[in-house]
Amino acid sequence: MTHSIIIAYHSGYGHTKKVAESVAKGAQNGDTTVSMIDVSTITDNQWDELDKASAIIFGSPTYMGSASAPFKTFMDASSKKWFERKWVNKIAAGFTNSGSLSGDKQVTLQQLMTLAMQHGMIWVGQGEMGPNMSGTDVAPADAVNRIGSYSGLMTQSNNESPDIAPTSGDLKTAELFGKRIAEITARFK
């Protein structure tokens, strides 16, 4: 049985799109089709695709400790789907990227999780263990789940070109996150 996963995201500078592409790469397998929708330019046909998807992965940069304005516009517009209960029991997950290690990304993930819960969706968190650091050590850039997030995927990008950032470890974590979501979607659907 084929499953469809849609990554509904906004990316202001290209970093979050790069994370979305890595999540999509990880979610690809023989039984899953994966597509991406930039919510800042969403069409009526794409709203219909979201209704038909087995899973929706939400992705937004964290700006000023919150989801980006274009993503919030998408969230508000999804209320039409909420009234019709179109997304009940779909698999859901979320990710965010910011310029600093913290950047209050947890607030953005909570917004994405609340959106999913409002829609009656089934939330999937990050399954990879964070690095076990001691003292004042900082996780290396190539570490998987170097930020230590479990409620969803968190990545970090220095204010550099998306060709440079996010780090290799964050992109690997994104792939593993996509793979986990695809596996869980197959179990539930």
C-alpha positions as CSV (number, residue, x, y, z in Angstrom):
1,M,0.0,0.0,0.0
2,T,1.4,3.4,-1.0
3,H,1.4,6.2,1.6
4,S,1.7,9.9,0.9
5,I,3.6,12.3,3.1
6,I,3.5,16.0,2.5
7,I,5.9,18.4,4.0
8,A,4.1,21.7,4.5
9,Y,6.8,24.3,5.2
10,H,7.9,27.9,5.0
11,S,11.5,29.0,4.5
12,G,12.4,32.7,4.6
13,Y,16.1,32.4,3.7
14,G,16.4,28.8,2.3
15,H,17.7,27.1,5.5
16,T,14.3,25.6,6.5
17,K,13.8,24.4,2.9
18,K,17.1,22.6,3.0
19,V,15.9,20.9,6.2
20,A,12.6,20.0,4.5
21,E,14.5,18.4,1.6
22,S,16.5,16.3,4.0
23,V,13.3,15.2,5.8
24,A,11.8,14.3,2.4
25,K,15.0,12.3,1.4
26,G,14.7,10.3,4.6
27,A,11.0,9.6,4.2
28,Q,11.4,8.3,0.6
29,N,11.0,4.5,0.4
30,G,9.2,2.1,-1.9
31,D,5.8,2.5,-0.3
32,T,5.9,6.2,0.3
33,T,5.5,9.2,-2.0
34,V,6.8,12.4,-0.5
35,S,6.0,15.9,-1.7
36,M,6.7,19.4,-0.4
37,I,4.4,22.4,-0.3
38,D,5.6,25.9,0.4
39,V,2.7,27.3,2.5
40,S,3.5,30.9,1.5
41,T,2.2,30.0,-2.1
42,I,-0.2,27.2,-1.3
43,T,-2.9,26.6,-3.9
44,D,-6.4,25.1,-3.7
45,N,-5.1,21.9,-5.3
46,Q,-2.4,21.7,-2.7
47,W,-5.0,22.1,0.1
48,D,-6.8,19.1,-1.4
49,E,-3.5,17.1,-1.5
50,L,-3.1,17.8,2.2
51,D,-6.6,16.3,2.8
52,K,-5.6,13.1,1.0
53,A,-2.2,12.7,2.6
54,S,-1.4,9.9,5.1
55,A,0.9,12.2,7.0
56,I,1.7,15.9,7.2
57,I,5.0,17.2,8.4
58,F,5.0,20.9,9.4
59,G,8.1,23.0,9.1
60,S,8.7,26.6,10.0
61,P,11.7,28.8,10.8
62,T,11.7,30.2,14.3
63,Y,11.6,34.0,14.1
64,M,11.5,36.0,17.3
65,G,10.7,32.9,19.3
66,S,7.7,31.8,17.2
67,A,6.7,30.3,13.9
68,S,7.1,32.6,10.9
69,A,4.2,34.9,9.8
70,P,3.6,33.0,6.6
71,F,3.4,29.7,8.5
72,K,1.0,31.3,11.0
73,T,-1.2,32.4,8.1
74,F,-1.3,28.8,6.9
75,M,-2.1,27.7,10.4
76,D,-5.1,30.1,10.6
77,A,-6.2,29.2,7.1
78,S,-6.3,25.5,8.1
79,S,-9.3,26.2,10.3
80,K,-11.5,25.5,7.3
81,K,-10.1,21.9,7.4
82,W,-10.6,21.8,11.1
83,F,-14.3,22.6,10.8
84,E,-14.6,19.7,8.3
85,R,-12.3,17.4,10.4
86,K,-10.3,16.6,7.2
87,W,-7.0,15.8,9.0
88,V,-8.3,13.7,11.9
89,N,-6.1,10.7,12.6
90,K,-3.4,11.7,10.1
91,I,0.2,11.3,11.2
92,A,1.8,14.7,12.0
93,A,5.3,15.9,12.9
94,G,7.2,19.1,12.9
95,F,10.5,20.8,12.6
96,T,12.0,24.2,13.0
97,N,15.3,26.0,12.3
98,S,16.8,29.1,13.8
99,G,20.0,31.1,13.8
100,S,20.9,30.3,17.4
101,L,21.2,27.0,19.2
102,S,18.1,27.7,21.3
103,G,16.3,30.6,19.6
104,D,13.2,29.5,21.6
105,K,12.6,26.8,19.0
106,Q,10.6,24.8,21.5
107,V,7.9,27.4,21.3
108,T,7.6,26.9,17.6
109,L,7.5,23.1,18.0
110,Q,4.7,23.5,20.6
111,Q,2.8,25.7,18.1
112,L,3.1,23.0,15.4
113,M,2.1,20.3,17.9
114,T,-0.9,22.3,19.1
115,L,-1.9,22.8,15.4
116,A,-1.8,19.0,14.9
117,M,-3.7,18.3,18.2
118,Q,-6.4,20.8,17.2
119,H,-6.8,18.8,14.0
120,G,-7.0,15.5,15.9
121,M,-3.7,14.3,14.3
122,I,-1.3,11.8,15.8
123,W,2.0,13.5,16.7
124,V,5.4,11.9,16.1
125,G,8.5,13.2,17.9
126,Q,12.2,12.9,17.3
127,G,13.5,9.3,18.0
128,E,17.2,9.9,17.9
129,M,19.1,10.2,21.2
130,G,21.0,13.5,21.7
131,P,24.7,13.4,22.3
132,N,25.8,12.7,25.9
133,M,28.0,15.7,26.6
134,S,29.7,16.6,29.9
135,G,31.0,19.8,31.5
136,T,31.0,22.7,29.1
137,D,31.4,20.5,26.0
138,V,29.4,21.4,22.9
139,A,28.1,18.8,20.5
140,P,30.1,18.7,17.3
141,A,28.4,20.0,14.1
142,D,28.2,16.4,12.7
143,A,26.4,15.0,15.7
144,V,23.0,13.5,15.3
145,N,20.3,15.4,17.3
146,R,23.1,17.7,18.6
147,I,20.5,20.1,20.0
148,G,18.8,17.3,22.0
149,S,15.2,17.8,20.9
150,Y,12.6,15.1,21.3
151,S,9.2,16.8,20.6
152,G,10.2,17.4,17.0
153,L,13.2,18.2,14.9
154,M,15.3,21.2,15.7
155,T,18.1,22.5,13.5
156,Q,20.4,25.5,13.6
157,S,21.9,27.6,10.9
158,N,24.5,30.3,11.3
159,N,23.6,33.4,9.2
160,E,25.3,31.9,6.2
161,S,24.2,30.7,2.8
162,P,21.9,27.6,2.8
163,D,24.7,26.0,0.8
164,I,26.7,26.0,4.1
165,A,24.1,25.7,6.8
166,P,22.5,23.8,8.5
167,T,25.2,21.5,9.8
168,S,25.8,18.0,8.4
169,G,24.6,16.5,11.7
170,D,21.4,18.5,11.6
171,L,20.7,17.4,8.0
172,K,21.5,13.7,8.9
173,T,19.1,14.1,11.9
174,A,16.5,15.5,9.4
175,E,16.8,12.4,7.2
176,L,16.5,10.1,10.2
177,F,13.4,12.0,11.3
178,G,11.8,11.6,7.8
179,K,12.6,7.9,7.9
180,R,11.0,7.6,11.3
181,I,7.8,9.4,10.2
182,A,7.5,7.2,7.1
183,E,7.9,4.0,9.2
184,I,5.3,5.1,11.7
185,T,2.9,6.2,8.9
186,A,3.2,2.7,7.4
187,R,2.4,1.1,10.7
188,F,-0.7,3.2,11.3
189,K,-2.0,3.3,7.7
